[in-house]
Amino acid sequence: MLELLTGTGLATAAGLNAYIPLMVIGLLDRYTNLINLPSAWSWLGNGWVLMILAVLLAIEFVADKVPVVDSVNDVVQTVVRPTAGGMAFAAGSGSETVTVTDPSALWTQKLWIPIAIGLLIALTVHGTKAAARPVMNAASFGVAAPVVSTVEDGASIGLAVVAIIMPFLVIVFVFVLFWWMLTVSRRRRRRREQRVLSENAQRPTGVAKRL
């Protein structure tokens, strides 16, 4: 159960920012005893890998805070974030941590299973994030982009750390995220309905009746 929560938290964090959970895993493995990666994922703690992730994170950090550019970045990240989510889930759920000393063999012997689960989780979170950002930018004339992006980065860091140290708290994070996704979906639907009503109101009466 704890392995599943750890993997879920890391994959969810990857849906918000692909590179943060991978860096958290690698740094904690390299410099602390909070997590010990299995042999299949030990390369995440390599110094060169961490440097590359840091550069990619810096690019992502800037791009995601600029209106319009953030939407273009989300298109590119449609492949990157789910992939990172699959890797993060597999690496995290198969590791020894401060709360898991004997991870389930399922996560290490059948590697495609945790990768597939993590990919789906990260893809779902990314899809909601990518759909919500244009709506927020339009409603705030672009002001929301850097604020929302910073909150997402902070949530990704917090969720990644919590997933490793206190995985049971992942349930709370996921619940809040689900609530946020539902709220965004409802707002998008309302905005779409209002736009349709506005367009119908601007048409000649006869045309509106025929529609």
C-alpha positions, 0 to 999 in steps of 0.5 A, a space after each residue: 500500500 505504501 509503495 503504491 502511495 509513494 508511486 502515485 505521489 511522484 507520478 502526480 508531481 510529474 504531471 505538474 512538472 516532469 523534472 522535479 520528482 526525478 530530481 528529488 528522487 535522484 538528490 535524496 538517493 545521492 545525498 541522503 538515506 531517505 531513499 535507496 533506488 533499486 539497481 534499475 533506477 540507480 542512474 537517477 542519482 548520477 551527477 551528470 543526470 542530475 545536471 541535465 535534469 537541472 538544466 531542463 528544469 530551468 528551461 521549464 521553470 521559465 517557459 511555464 511562466 510566460 503566457 502563450 509560451 506556457 501553452 506551447 510548452 504544455 504541448 511539448 510536455 504532453 510526451 515528457 510529463 507522462 514519461 517522467 510520471 511512469 519513471 517516477 512511479 516505477 523508481 519510487 515504488 520499487 525503492 527502499 525508503 524511510 517508510 518502506 524497507 521491503 518494497 513489493 517485488 511486483 514493482 521491480 520484477 514486472 517493470 512495465 506495470 508501475 511505468 504504465 500506472 505512473 504514465 496514466 496518472 501523470 497524463 491525467 494531471 498534465 491534461 487538466 493542467 494544460 486545459 486549465 492554463 489558457 482559461 486562467 490566462 484569458 480570465 486574468 489577461 496573462 497575470 495568472 500564468 507566473 502565479 499559478 506556475 509557481 504554485 504548481 512547482 511548489 506543489 510538485 516539490 512538496 508532493 514529491 518529498 511527502 510521497 517519499 517521507 510520509 506517503 500516507 499524506 499523498 491521499 490528502 494531496 490527491 483529494 485536493 488535486 481531484 477537487 481542483 480538477 473538478 472545479 476547473 472542468 466546471 469553470 470551463 464548461 460554464 465559460 463555454 456555455 456563456 460564450 455560446 449564449 453570447 454568440 446566439 444573442 448577437 445573431 439576428 432574431 430569426 437566425 437565433 430561432 433557427 439555431 
